[in-house]
Amino acid sequence: MKRFIAAVSALIMSFFVLAGCGGSATGGAERAEPLISAESIDENLRFFLGVTDKNLDGDIGDRAPTSESERAAAQRIYDRYADKERYGNLKVTSLDAETSKFEVNVSTGNMQNPTEKRSSQNVVIRLPAPENGQGRQVIISTGYDNSFGKYSAEYDGNRPATGAYDNATGVAVVMSLIDYCSENAGTLFEKIDFDLVFVFFGCSSYNSLGAEAYMDKGMTSHERLNTLMMLNIDRMGGERMYLYTNEVSTPHEKFIRSVANDAGSVYHTLPDNMPIINGMYIDGVYYAHFAMLESHSVFIEHGIPAAYLFSGYYGGFNLSDLEKKGSANLGGTENDTYANLVSKRGDYARQGSDTASLVARSLTADGFVEAATAARTETYDYSFWVKPLWAYLIVIFVIIALCVVLIILVKYVEKKHPFVPIVRRMKIAVFGMEYETKSEEDIFVDIQRRPKNPFDGY
């Protein structure tokens, strides 16, 4: 019986552990015709990197945060959408107005240099709604820098990685969305009455500093209150697509997943047993994981509903930010080039098309504003449960409660089945006594006459 109970317990535990390994997925039905094509994703990706058939490495460089290459990339995006002949309905903020100085640690070899102040810039593009009396807006963002490399004083500007996967693919998706929304603004604003703000964050791979700067100096308190939702897009081409909004279920996640399901687009949830990092990335949450370490977290901690759309592979037990099971990562390495993206992450254009189309469909679907509004008030506040002090107190309380239960259980068993000690009767064996009458309760002791003195018999 004991073996049976142990086997059943092991099976139950294994089920709960394995059930959280890969998360769940929504979508998977027949794929609807995308609003934004995969060809447009690849075209914008090549434009941003400066890729040609003769130069697959492009001409923009590696876009390390705060570098001249990053500034050149920002200028390329700005110049494209500041073209009034092609994008007359867009309002593009000057790069100087969106430039901030950050203190970064510059490392050279194994030595730690003093902190330096360096500049980075966001690119902010607004598509205003003709009738927007309430001043509401939706922010669609991505980071345009490259996570590979350090801030080296000896850096010569010639690293091989161009950040094609991480995160030129995200840039291509947002660029394609700008093109689509600008070209279809007439029909778009028949369905929505809020501005669309497209933000390309600089220095996003360094503690989301671009998003911090935008929140601090780029948004007024009125804009924060009237931002319906922030959608952050990152890294297309991994094994699975993911949608993350918060550590708990949210109304806007349910809404976006319902739109994805109708379009036949598959988006996974993170596994419940995903490894966590001991550190605080969102104020009030005393741990972090890979889905938190991006610009949307800045908005979440300010109470703005946010959604993060990205690709990768999270099986539940992997302790690193994986892109594909059984395959080395491209992002954050010197191998993150356009040629490797095409050959090793060939789904980037299709995933980018699905993601851009999902965002466009969500904006115009019935119930979008209601879901975004509900997310501010109906999302469960879990901050109490992640404070270390309360966690320790809860553990102590549980231990005490278990001890009390154990004591009560022992007392109950003692009362139900009291312990009755075996009392053994002592009998004196006399010469000629029949020993066959002995029972388990009897003890026979032979008594002989005490000698007259201790030396008798010697």
PyMOL commands that set and color helices and strands:
alter all, ss='L'
color gray80, all
select helices_A, chain A and resi 2-19+38-49+68-81+96-98+164-183+185-188+209-218+221-225+251-263+296-300+338-344+348-364+368-378+383-386+388-416+435-437
alter helices_A, ss='H'
color red, helices_A
select strands_A, chain A and resi 25-26+91-92+99-108+111-121+123-127+137-143+195-201+227-234+240-244+267-268+306-312+425-429+442-446
alter strands_A, ss='S'
color yellow, strands_A
deselect
rebuild
show_as cartoon
